[in-house]
Amino acid sequence: MTATDSITIRKASSSDLSLLFNLSRISYVENYADHWNDGGLEWYLEKVYGWDGLKLDLVDPAISYFIAFVNEEAAGFIKLRFDSNLPGYPSTNAMEVEKIYFRLPFKGKGIGKKLMAVALLEAKRLRKEIIWLAVIDTNRHAIEFYKKVGFELHEKTALDIPYFKEELKGMWRMKLKVEKVNS
């Protein structure tokens, strides 16, 4: 990426189904294919990034996807789930960053900060108190990134999902108090 590269972000709509289908699968495989035991990756991709599931997500008023583009090339996305419960906070006060993934060539280019800024704007617009997310506890790079943008550790948990490698099931739930963020 050069100084002349342009990052744009837009909310996904139903017309983006094919784009989101391909982007979600490619970015997930590039980053997490080695986290699965045999058969797990294919199972997960169909369960989470299957055509029908994404189609339903794109019309669900409780979910929004935003796609990041670099020079008009799809580079990553964020999935926000409104009214998502974080233990200790009513779901009406919390919004979850359920997914935030990037294509490998675009990592470390500032796209994550821009997508998180969109999440903050959405949280403020919806008058949410908390934004939260879950991150694999061995993903130190992601944890440090989230801390840099204002998240703090909330509680330990674990993935309860078949086929995922046992040593990677540890998770942190992290939270960001929206009112603490500069407007």
MDTraj code that builds the backbone (N, CA, C; nanometers):
import mdtraj as md
import numpy as np

residues = "MET THR ALA THR ASP SER ILE THR ILE ARG LYS ALA SER SER SER ASP LEU SER LEU LEU PHE ASN LEU SER ARG ILE SER TYR VAL GLU ASN TYR ALA ASP HIS TRP ASN ASP GLY GLY LEU GLU TRP TYR LEU GLU LYS VAL TYR GLY TRP ASP GLY LEU LYS LEU ASP LEU VAL ASP PRO ALA ILE SER TYR PHE ILE ALA PHE VAL ASN GLU GLU ALA ALA GLY PHE ILE LYS LEU ARG PHE ASP SER ASN LEU PRO GLY TYR PRO SER THR ASN ALA MET GLU VAL GLU LYS ILE TYR PHE ARG LEU PRO PHE LYS GLY LYS GLY ILE GLY LYS LYS LEU MET ALA VAL ALA LEU LEU GLU ALA LYS ARG LEU ARG LYS GLU ILE ILE TRP LEU ALA VAL ILE ASP THR ASN ARG HIS ALA ILE GLU PHE TYR LYS LYS VAL GLY PHE GLU LEU HIS GLU LYS THR ALA LEU ASP ILE PRO TYR PHE LYS GLU GLU LEU LYS GLY MET TRP ARG MET LYS LEU LYS VAL GLU LYS VAL ASN SER".split()
xyz = np.array([
    [0.0846, -0.1171, 0.0000],
    [0.0000, 0.0000, 0.0000],
    [0.0894, 0.1237, 0.0000],
    [0.0537, 0.2204, -0.0787],
    [0.1331, 0.3427, -0.0876],
    [0.0518, 0.4606, -0.0359],
    [0.1153, 0.5753, -0.0281],
    [0.0494, 0.6965, 0.0211],
    [-0.0677, 0.7371, -0.0675],
    [-0.0671, 0.6935, -0.1908],
    [-0.1762, 0.7305, -0.2815],
    [-0.2917, 0.6304, -0.2783],
    [-0.2756, 0.5217, -0.2038],
    [-0.3838, 0.4247, -0.1929],
    [-0.5005, 0.4855, -0.1157],
    [-0.6184, 0.4504, -0.1568],
    [-0.7395, 0.5046, -0.0969],
    [-0.8168, 0.3933, -0.0269],
    [-0.8479, 0.4143, 0.1030],
    [-0.9296, 0.3204, 0.1790],
    [-1.0694, 0.3788, 0.1892],
    [-1.1675, 0.3012, 0.1461],
    [-1.3069, 0.3418, 0.1614],
    [-1.3825, 0.2286, 0.2301],
    [-1.4860, 0.2669, 0.3016],
    [-1.5687, 0.1692, 0.3719],
    [-1.7139, 0.2006, 0.3412],
    [-1.7885, 0.0959, 0.3134],
    [-1.9311, 0.1163, 0.2930],
    [-2.0084, 0.0012, 0.3546],
    [-2.1316, 0.0323, 0.3927],
    [-2.2203, -0.0686, 0.4492],
    [-2.2614, -0.1654, 0.3389],
    [-2.2575, -0.2932, 0.3715],
    [-2.2970, -0.3953, 0.2749],
    [-2.4487, -0.4029, 0.2656],
    [-2.4967, -0.4360, 0.1479],
    [-2.6396, -0.4561, 0.1250],
    [-2.6592, -0.5932, 0.0610],
    [-2.7819, -0.6293, 0.0385],
    [-2.8125, -0.7585, -0.0237],
    [-2.7435, -0.7755, -0.1587],
    [-2.7214, -0.6651, -0.2288],
    [-2.6543, -0.6746, -0.3589],
    [-2.5063, -0.7108, -0.3459],
    [-2.4535, -0.7089, -0.2242],
    [-2.3133, -0.7449, -0.1988],
    [-2.2959, -0.8904, -0.1584],
    [-2.4003, -0.9714, -0.1702],
    [-2.3944, -1.1096, -0.1232],
    [-2.2765, -1.1859, -0.1835],
    [-2.2615, -1.1819, -0.3130],
    [-2.1533, -1.2559, -0.3784],
    [-2.0165, -1.2043, -0.3337],
    [-2.0011, -1.0751, -0.3274],
    [-1.8754, -1.0143, -0.2821],
    [-1.8437, -1.0568, -0.1389],
    [-1.9409, -1.0473, -0.0498],
    [-1.9194, -1.0825, 0.0903],
    [-1.8930, -1.2322, 0.1060],
    [-1.9631, -1.3142, 0.0297],
    [-1.9421, -1.4584, 0.0311],
    [-1.7953, -1.4902, 0.0002],
    [-1.7439, -1.4336, -0.1068],
    [-1.6049, -1.4595, -0.1475],
    [-1.5046, -1.3972, -0.0512],
    [-1.5265, -1.2725, -0.0134],
    [-1.4335, -1.2028, 0.0765],
    [-1.4253, -1.2706, 0.2124],
    [-1.5373, -1.3093, 0.2683],
    [-1.5369, -1.3708, 0.4008],
    [-1.4629, -1.5033, 0.3986],
    [-1.4850, -1.5823, 0.2981],
    [-1.4195, -1.7126, 0.2886],
    [-1.2692, -1.6982, 0.2633],
    [-1.2322, -1.6133, 0.1712],
    [-1.0901, -1.5956, 0.1402],
    [-1.0154, -1.5406, 0.2615],
    [-1.0690, -1.4365, 0.3227],
    [-0.9986, -1.3754, 0.4369],
    [-0.9920, -1.4712, 0.5550],
    [-1.0971, -1.5496, 0.5768],
    [-1.0943, -1.6446, 0.6877],
    [-0.9908, -1.7545, 0.6625],
    [-0.9925, -1.8117, 0.5432],
    [-0.8985, -1.9190, 0.5104],
    [-0.7545, -1.8688, 0.5185],
    [-0.7276, -1.7502, 0.4658],
    [-0.5911, -1.6955, 0.4705],
    [-0.5397, -1.6825, 0.6133],
    [-0.6285, -1.6522, 0.7059],
    [-0.5863, -1.6238, 0.8424],
    [-0.6014, -1.7397, 0.9403],
    [-0.6977, -1.8284, 0.9174],
    [-0.7308, -1.9261, 1.0213],
    [-0.7422, -2.0705, 0.9750],
    [-0.7016, -2.1029, 0.8554],
    [-0.7134, -2.2411, 0.8071],
    [-0.6404, -2.3396, 0.8983],
    [-0.5290, -2.2986, 0.9571],
    [-0.4493, -2.3891, 1.0407],
    [-0.5043, -2.4063, 1.1821],
    [-0.6173, -2.3445, 1.2131],
    [-0.6779, -2.3558, 1.3461],
    [-0.7733, -2.4750, 1.3579],
    [-0.7907, -2.5485, 1.2481],
    [-0.8938, -2.6523, 1.2424],
    [-0.8355, -2.7910, 1.2274],
    [-0.9023, -2.8874, 1.2879],
    [-0.8733, -3.0280, 1.2634],
    [-0.9402, -3.0680, 1.1324],
    [-0.9074, -3.1872, 1.0828],
    [-0.9601, -3.2354, 0.9546],
    [-1.1125, -3.2215, 0.9462],
    [-1.1576, -3.1624, 0.8362],
    [-1.3001, -3.1461, 0.8102],
    [-1.3624, -3.0229, 0.8735],
    [-1.2938, -2.9625, 0.9661],
    [-1.3505, -2.8505, 1.0399],
    [-1.3621, -2.7219, 0.9613],
    [-1.2598, -2.6908, 0.8826],
    [-1.2611, -2.5653, 0.8076],
    [-1.3801, -2.5612, 0.7124],
    [-1.4015, -2.6684, 0.6386],
    [-1.5123, -2.6724, 0.5432],
    [-1.6461, -2.6619, 0.6159],
    [-1.6571, -2.7329, 0.7278],
    [-1.7799, -2.7281, 0.8084],
    [-1.8075, -2.5852, 0.8552],
    [-1.7049, -2.5183, 0.9082],
    [-1.7206, -2.3833, 0.9605],
    [-1.7551, -2.2836, 0.8501],
    [-1.6859, -2.2917, 0.7394],
    [-1.7137, -2.1984, 0.6295],
    [-1.8592, -2.2089, 0.5850],
    [-1.9115, -2.3295, 0.5780],
    [-2.0508, -2.3446, 0.5367],
    [-2.1455, -2.2944, 0.6459],
    [-2.1116, -2.3230, 0.7703],
    [-2.1975, -2.2823, 0.8818],
    [-2.2012, -2.1299, 0.8985],
    [-2.0870, -2.0661, 0.8914],
    [-2.0775, -1.9231, 0.9225],
    [-2.0793, -1.8350, 0.7976],
    [-2.0205, -1.8823, 0.6900],
    [-2.0096, -1.8019, 0.5684],
    [-2.0767, -1.8693, 0.4491],
    [-2.1775, -1.9482, 0.4773],
    [-2.2550, -2.0097, 0.3699],
    [-2.3437, -1.9068, 0.3020],
    [-2.3786, -1.9335, 0.1792],
    [-2.4591, -1.8415, 0.0979],
    [-2.5893, -1.8041, 0.1679],
    [-2.6637, -1.9049, 0.2146],
    [-2.7941, -1.8782, 0.2749],
    [-2.7821, -1.8001, 0.4059],
    [-2.6825, -1.8325, 0.4864],
    [-2.6627, -1.7608, 0.6131],
    [-2.6272, -1.6152, 0.5917],
    [-2.5365, -1.5899, 0.4988],
    [-2.4999, -1.4509, 0.4693],
    [-2.6187, -1.3743, 0.4113],
    [-2.6965, -1.4415, 0.3285],
    [-2.8152, -1.3776, 0.2694],
    [-2.9117, -1.3326, 0.3794],
    [-2.9334, -1.4188, 0.4785],
    [-3.0197, -1.3830, 0.5921],
    [-2.9590, -1.2692, 0.6745],
    [-2.8284, -1.2769, 0.6993],
    [-2.7606, -1.1711, 0.7756],
    [-2.7792, -1.0342, 0.7104],
    [-2.7683, -1.0293, 0.5786],
    [-2.7730, -0.9012, 0.5081],
    [-2.9098, -0.8344, 0.5115],
    [-3.0131, -0.9070, 0.5483],
    [-3.1460, -0.8456, 0.5606],
    [-3.1909, -0.8379, 0.7065],
    [-3.1079, -0.8830, 0.7980],
    [-3.1410, -0.8809, 0.9405],
    [-3.1136, -0.7409, 0.9968],
    [-3.2148, -0.6723, 1.0510],
    [-3.1922, -0.5368, 1.1040],
    [-3.1034, -0.5344, 1.2285],
    [-3.0771, -0.6492, 1.2885],
    [-2.9925, -0.6561, 1.4076],
    [-2.8461, -0.6816, 1.3736],
    [-2.8135, -0.6877, 1.2434],
    [-2.6778, -0.7158, 1.1971],
    [-2.6418, -0.6182, 1.0855],
    [-2.5174, -0.5716, 1.0876],
    [-2.4661, -0.4928, 0.9748],
    [-2.3251, -0.5387, 0.9419],
    [-2.2971, -0.5439, 0.8138],
    [-2.1619, -0.5671, 0.7640],
    [-2.1141, -0.4380, 0.6995],
    [-1.9857, -0.4093, 0.7170],
    [-1.9207, -0.2994, 0.6473],
    [-1.7997, -0.3576, 0.5773],
    [-1.7816, -0.3213, 0.4515],
    [-1.6721, -0.3738, 0.3712],
    [-1.5709, -0.2620, 0.3477],
    [-1.4428, -0.2961, 0.3679],
    [-1.3336, -0.2022, 0.3421],
    [-1.2736, -0.2329, 0.2049],
    [-1.2483, -0.1270, 0.1312],
    [-1.1879, -0.1382, -0.0015],
    [-1.0589, -0.0570, -0.0036],
    [-0.9592, -0.1095, -0.0706],
    [-0.8362, -0.0351, -0.0983],
    [-0.8293, -0.0213, -0.2496],
    [-0.8348, 0.1025, -0.2946],
    [-0.8375, 0.1285, -0.4389],
    [-0.9434, 0.0422, -0.5084],
    [-1.0609, 0.0355, -0.4472],
    [-1.1774, -0.0347, -0.4997],
    [-1.1656, -0.1874, -0.4962],
    [-1.0591, -0.2410, -0.4347],
    [-1.0461, -0.3863, -0.4173],
    [-1.0909, -0.4224, -0.2760],
    [-1.1807, -0.5198, -0.2637],
    [-1.2286, -0.5621, -0.1321],
    [-1.1113, -0.6150, -0.0498],
    [-1.0909, -0.5551, 0.0681],
    [-0.9740, -0.5873, 0.1499],
    [-1.0103, -0.6519, 0.2829],
    [-1.1307, -0.6250, 0.3344],
    [-1.1702, -0.6795, 0.4632],
    [-1.3121, -0.6382, 0.4969],
    [-1.3576, -0.6851, 0.6140],
    [-1.4938, -0.6528, 0.6550],
    [-1.5066, -0.6617, 0.8061],
    [-1.6149, -0.6012, 0.8542],
    [-1.6522, -0.6116, 0.9947],
    [-1.8005, -0.6464, 0.9999],
    [-1.8342, -0.7347, 1.0947],
    [-1.9745, -0.7714, 1.1176],
    [-2.0123, -0.7239, 1.2562],
    [-2.1158, -0.6429, 1.2635],
    [-2.1657, -0.5899, 1.3903],
    [-2.2992, -0.6550, 1.4225],
    [-2.3122, -0.6965, 1.5469],
    [-2.4395, -0.7540, 1.5941],
    [-2.4917, -0.6613, 1.7039],
    [-2.6041, -0.5991, 1.6758],
    [-2.6654, -0.5063, 1.7707],
    [-2.7396, -0.5861, 1.8766],
    [-2.7544, -0.5296, 1.9952],
    [-2.8267, -0.5954, 2.1048],
    [-2.7696, -0.7335, 2.1348],
    [-2.6392, -0.7389, 2.1537],
    [-2.5698, -0.8648, 2.1809],
    [-2.5180, -0.8631, 2.3237],
    [-2.5588, -0.9613, 2.3993],
    [-2.5312, -0.9658, 2.5420],
    [-2.3838, -0.9908, 2.5740],
    [-2.3290, -0.9055, 2.6582],
    [-2.2001, -0.9282, 2.7227],
    [-2.2316, -0.9489, 2.8695],
    [-2.1865, -1.0599, 2.9306],
    [-2.2176, -1.0803, 3.0729],
    [-2.1882, -0.9563, 3.1561],
    [-2.2892, -0.9141, 3.2316],
    [-2.2785, -0.7940, 3.3134],
    [-2.3440, -0.6719, 3.2511],
    [-2.3866, -0.6829, 3.1274],
    [-2.4495, -0.5722, 3.0560],
    [-2.5743, -0.6233, 2.9845],
    [-2.6859, -0.5520, 2.9955],
    [-2.8045, -0.5947, 2.9202],
    [-2.7791, -0.5848, 2.7701],
    [-2.8388, -0.6745, 2.6952],
    [-2.8142, -0.6772, 2.5509],
    [-2.8544, -0.5471, 2.4829],
    [-2.9504, -0.4772, 2.5382],
    [-2.9923, -0.3513, 2.4755],
    [-2.8844, -0.2440, 2.4860],
    [-2.7875, -0.2624, 2.5756],
    [-2.6803, -0.1644, 2.5931],
    [-2.5502, -0.2044, 2.5256],
    [-2.5461, -0.3219, 2.4629],
    [-2.4205, -0.3740, 2.4101],
    [-2.4307, -0.4070, 2.2615],
    [-2.3193, -0.3847, 2.1926],
    [-2.3063, -0.4181, 2.0513],
    [-2.1805, -0.5018, 2.0360],
    [-2.1901, -0.6081, 1.9592],
    [-2.0765, -0.6985, 1.9414],
    [-2.0097, -0.6785, 1.8059],
    [-1.8772, -0.6707, 1.8074],
    [-1.7990, -0.6849, 1.6857],
    [-1.7810, -0.8355, 1.6714],
    [-1.8692, -0.8965, 1.5928],
    [-1.8695, -1.0422, 1.5827],
    [-1.7568, -1.0935, 1.4939],
    [-1.7249, -1.0200, 1.3901],
    [-1.6178, -1.0582, 1.2974],
    [-1.5465, -0.9326, 1.2505],
    [-1.4159, -0.9427, 1.2366],
    [-1.3370, -0.8391, 1.1705],
    [-1.2178, -0.9108, 1.1088],
    [-1.2210, -0.9219, 0.9767],
    [-1.1196, -0.9981, 0.9038],
    [-1.0697, -0.9187, 0.7845],
    [-0.9443, -0.9472, 0.7482],
    [-0.8798, -0.8798, 0.6354],
    [-0.8079, -0.9818, 0.5499],
    [-0.7972, -0.9513, 0.4248],
    [-0.7094, -1.0283, 0.3367],
    [-0.5659, -1.0037, 0.3828],
    [-0.4832, -1.1061, 0.3759],
    [-0.3446, -1.0944, 0.4242],
    [-0.2660, -0.9785, 0.3614],
    [-0.2786, -0.9539, 0.2307],
    [-0.2003, -0.8438, 0.1735],
    [-0.2360, -0.7059, 0.2296],
    [-0.3494, -0.6953, 0.2991],
    [-0.3952, -0.5654, 0.3473],
    [-0.3813, -0.5491, 0.4980],
    [-0.3283, -0.6499, 0.5664],
    [-0.3119, -0.6398, 0.7117],
    [-0.2047, -0.5366, 0.7450],
    [-0.2269, -0.4655, 0.8558],
    [-0.1299, -0.3670, 0.9012],
    [-0.1306, -0.2386, 0.8221],
    [-0.2378, -0.2124, 0.7506],
    [-0.2453, -0.0940, 0.6638],
    [-0.3416, 0.0123, 0.7158],
    [-0.3941, -0.0068, 0.8367],
    [-0.4852, 0.0924, 0.8942],
    [-0.6323, 0.0639, 0.8702],
    [-0.6624, -0.0454, 0.8045],
    [-0.8016, -0.0778, 0.7744],
    [-0.8773, -0.1119, 0.9026],
    [-0.8128, -0.1848, 0.9930],
    [-0.8768, -0.2218, 1.1197],
    [-0.9198, -0.1001, 1.1993],
    [-0.8339, 0.0010, 1.2059],
    [-0.8685, 0.1246, 1.2783],
    [-0.9890, 0.1921, 1.2147],
    [-0.9917, 0.1938, 1.0827],
    [-1.1041, 0.2577, 1.0135],
    [-1.2342, 0.1798, 1.0348],
    [-1.2273, 0.0473, 1.0316],
    [-1.3479, -0.0319, 1.0563],
    [-1.3936, -0.0177, 1.2011],
    [-1.3003, -0.0111, 1.2945],
    [-1.3384, 0.0087, 1.4349],
    [-1.3999, 0.1474, 1.4547],
    [-1.3536, 0.2453, 1.3814],
    [-1.4138, 0.3788, 1.3895],
    [-1.5591, 0.3734, 1.3418],
    [-1.5861, 0.2950, 1.2397],
    [-1.7236, 0.2759, 1.1927],
    [-1.8072, 0.2093, 1.3021],
    [-1.7500, 0.1085, 1.3681],
    [-1.8214, 0.0409, 1.4771],
    [-1.8546, 0.1398, 1.5885],
    [-1.7617, 0.2272, 1.6212],
    [-1.7877, 0.3286, 1.7250],
    [-1.8985, 0.4242, 1.6843],
    [-1.8972, 0.4656, 1.5604],
    [-2.0036, 0.5539, 1.5120],
    [-2.1397, 0.4855, 1.5210],
    [-2.1440, 0.3585, 1.4835],
    [-2.2694, 0.2828, 1.4924],
    [-2.3139, 0.2700, 1.6385],
    [-2.2204, 0.2416, 1.7275],
    [-2.2536, 0.2282, 1.8697],
    [-2.3077, 0.3596, 1.9255],
    [-2.2467, 0.4696, 1.8882],
    [-2.2945, 0.6001, 1.9347],
    [-2.4316, 0.6319, 1.8763],
    [-2.4487, 0.6024, 1.7477],
    [-2.5773, 0.6274, 1.6820],
    [-2.6883, 0.5485, 1.7507],
    [-2.6567, 0.4269, 1.7922],
    [-2.7554, 0.3399, 1.8564],
    [-2.7594, 0.3566, 2.0088],
    [-2.6800, 0.4505, 2.0590],
    [-2.6726, 0.4808, 2.2029],
    [-2.6345, 0.3582, 2.2867],
    [-2.5353, 0.2857, 2.2389],
    [-2.4850, 0.1697, 2.3110],
    [-2.3844, 0.2151, 2.4173],
    [-2.3808, 0.1434, 2.5263],
    [-2.2863, 0.1707, 2.6347],
    [-2.1542, 0.0974, 2.6119],
    [-2.1633, -0.0217, 2.5520],
    [-2.0486, -0.1118, 2.5397],
    [-2.0392, -0.1673, 2.3981],
    [-1.9159, -0.1760, 2.3482],
    [-1.8855, -0.2573, 2.2311],
    [-1.7994, -0.3711, 2.2845],
    [-1.8282, -0.4920, 2.2401],
    [-1.7480, -0.6034, 2.2880],
    [-1.7150, -0.6987, 2.1741],
    [-1.6170, -0.7837, 2.1994],
    [-1.5744, -0.8831, 2.1021],
    [-1.5079, -0.9983, 2.1752],
    [-1.4894, -1.1075, 2.1062],
    [-1.4156, -1.2223, 2.1590],
    [-1.2961, -1.2466, 2.0681],
    [-1.1824, -1.2785, 2.1292],
    [-1.0593, -1.3000, 2.0541],
    [-0.9868, -1.4216, 2.1124],
    [-0.9276, -1.5004, 2.0249],
    [-0.8506, -1.6164, 2.0703],
    [-0.7369, -1.5678, 2.1590],
    [-0.7222, -1.6297, 2.2760],
    [-0.6252, -1.5787, 2.3740],
    [-0.4799, -1.5916, 2.3309],
    [-0.4509, -1.6714, 2.2308],
    [-0.3139, -1.6814, 2.1798],
    [-0.2875, -1.5827, 2.0651],
    [-0.3879, -1.5078, 2.0241],
    [-0.3733, -1.4117, 1.9143],
    [-0.3256, -1.2779, 1.9729],
    [-0.2003, -1.2755, 2.0145],
    [-0.1421, -1.1577, 2.0814],
    [-0.1497, -1.0315, 1.9960],
    [-0.1274, -1.0460, 1.8660],
    [-0.1313, -0.9290, 1.7770],
    [-0.2693, -0.8631, 1.7794],
    [-0.3738, -0.9447, 1.7687],
    [-0.5103, -0.8905, 1.7707],
    [-0.5421, -0.8287, 1.9069],
    [-0.5032, -0.8949, 2.0153],
    [-0.5301, -0.8422, 2.1495],
    [-0.4630, -0.7058, 2.1669],
    [-0.3389, -0.6945, 2.1231],
    [-0.2693, -0.5648, 2.1332],
    [-0.3365, -0.4581, 2.0471],
    [-0.3810, -0.4952, 1.9281],
    [-0.4536, -0.4004, 1.8436],
    [-0.5793, -0.3512, 1.9148],
    [-0.6573, -0.4431, 1.9701],
    [-0.7811, -0.4040, 2.0379],
    [-0.7513, -0.3143, 2.1580],
    [-0.6457, -0.3434, 2.2313],
    [-0.6079, -0.2568, 2.3440],
    [-0.5715, -0.1170, 2.2953],
    [-0.5001, -0.1082, 2.1833],
    [-0.4607, 0.0222, 2.1289],
    [-0.5813, 0.1077, 2.0912],
    [-0.6902, 0.0433, 2.0467],
    [-0.8086, 0.1214, 2.0104],
    [-0.9041, 0.1389, 2.1284],
    [-0.8620, 0.0937, 2.2494],
    [-0.9385, 0.1248, 2.3702],
    [-1.0075, 0.0096, 2.4403],
    [-1.0008, -0.1103, 2.3861],
    [-1.0645, -0.2247, 2.4511],
    [-0.9841, -0.2686, 2.5727],
    [-1.0542, -0.3266, 2.6693],
    [-0.9886, -0.3863, 2.7850],
    [-1.0408, -0.5284, 2.8030],
    [-0.9603, -0.6108, 2.8698],
    [-1.0012, -0.7480, 2.8956],
    [-1.1207, -0.7474, 2.9890],
    [-1.2183, -0.8317, 2.9600],
    [-1.3391, -0.8405, 3.0413],
    [-1.3456, -0.9738, 3.1161],
    [-1.3340, -1.0839, 3.0424],
    [-1.3379, -1.2149, 3.1067],
    [-1.2845, -1.3213, 3.0126],
    [-1.2351, -1.4292, 3.0727],
    [-1.1913, -1.5462, 2.9961],
    [-1.3127, -1.6307, 2.9627],
    [-1.3061, -1.6961, 2.8493],
    [-1.4086, -1.7905, 2.8078],
    [-1.3415, -1.8927, 2.7168],
    [-1.4186, -1.9767, 2.6577],
    [-1.3625, -2.0763, 2.5663],
    [-1.4618, -2.1029, 2.4538],
    [-1.4079, -2.1319, 2.3377],
    [-1.4910, -2.1702, 2.2244],
    [-1.5506, -2.3076, 2.2510],
    [-1.6757, -2.3201, 2.2193],
    [-1.7418, -2.4495, 2.2283],
    [-1.7865, -2.4834, 2.0871],
    [-1.6898, -2.5298, 2.0086],
    [-1.7154, -2.5523, 1.8671],
    [-1.6410, -2.6785, 1.8229],
    [-1.7090, -2.7657, 1.7484],
    [-1.6418, -2.8882, 1.7056],
    [-1.5316, -2.8609, 1.6033],
    [-1.4374, -2.9503, 1.5943],
    [-1.3287, -2.9495, 1.4974],
    [-1.2186, -2.8468, 1.5244],
    [-1.2427, -2.7492, 1.6115],
    [-1.1422, -2.6463, 1.6379],
    [-1.0340, -2.7062, 1.7264],
    [-0.9099, -2.6750, 1.6995],
    [-0.7988, -2.7317, 1.7758],
    [-0.8105, -2.6921, 1.9230],
    [-0.7987, -2.7899, 2.0101],
    [-0.8171, -2.7695, 2.1546],
    [-0.7288, -2.6585, 2.2095],
    [-0.6028, -2.6551, 2.1672],
    [-0.5080, -2.5577, 2.2216],
    [-0.5390, -2.4136, 2.1808],
    [-0.6356, -2.3949, 2.0921],
    [-0.6728, -2.2613, 2.0455],
    [-0.8121, -2.2192, 2.0921],
    [-0.8753, -2.2977, 2.1755],
    [-1.0123, -2.2679, 2.2172],
    [-1.0227, -2.1624, 2.3264],
    [-0.9132, -2.1260, 2.3898],
    [-0.9177, -2.0208, 2.4913],
    [-0.9485, -1.8862, 2.4276],
    [-1.0365, -1.8110, 2.4926],
    [-1.0795, -1.6821, 2.4374],
    [-1.0802, -1.5756, 2.5468],
    [-1.0628, -1.4525, 2.5038],
    [-1.0882, -1.3359, 2.5882],
    [-1.2091, -1.2638, 2.5324],
    [-1.2998, -1.2253, 2.6206],
    [-1.4005, -1.1261, 2.5839],
    [-1.3400, -0.9921, 2.6238],
    [-1.3449, -0.8983, 2.5306],
    [-1.2910, -0.7647, 2.5547],
    [-1.4039, -0.6641, 2.5358],
    [-1.3953, -0.5536, 2.6087],
    [-1.5015, -0.4529, 2.6005],
    [-1.4415, -0.3138, 2.5861],
    [-1.5217, -0.2281, 2.5300],
    [-1.4878, -0.0875, 2.5138],
    [-1.6081, -0.0068, 2.5579],
    [-1.5892, 0.0777, 2.6573],
    [-1.6986, 0.1647, 2.7017],
    [-1.7068, 0.2815, 2.6041],
    [-1.8205, 0.2933, 2.5410],
    [-1.8385, 0.3913, 2.4336],
    [-1.8199, 0.5333, 2.4839],
    [-1.8679, 0.5650, 2.6028],
    [-1.8576, 0.7031, 2.6524],
    [-1.7130, 0.7447, 2.6804],
    [-1.6216, 0.6488, 2.6950],
    [-1.4811, 0.6807, 2.7183],
    [-1.4073, 0.7200, 2.5910],
    [-1.4672, 0.6917, 2.4772],
    [-1.4035, 0.7185, 2.3493],
    [-1.4262, 0.8627, 2.3103],
    [-1.3199, 0.9248, 2.2636],
    [-1.3324, 1.0648, 2.2198],
    [-1.4264, 1.0748, 2.1012],
    [-1.5126, 1.1730, 2.1058],
    [-1.6093, 1.1911, 1.9959],
    [-1.5464, 1.2586, 1.8776],
])
top = md.Topology()
chain = top.add_chain()
for i, resn in enumerate(residues, 1):
    res = top.add_residue(resn, chain, resSeq=i)
    for name in ("N", "CA", "C"):
        top.add_atom(name, md.element.get_by_symbol(name[0]), res)
traj = md.Trajectory(xyz[None], top)
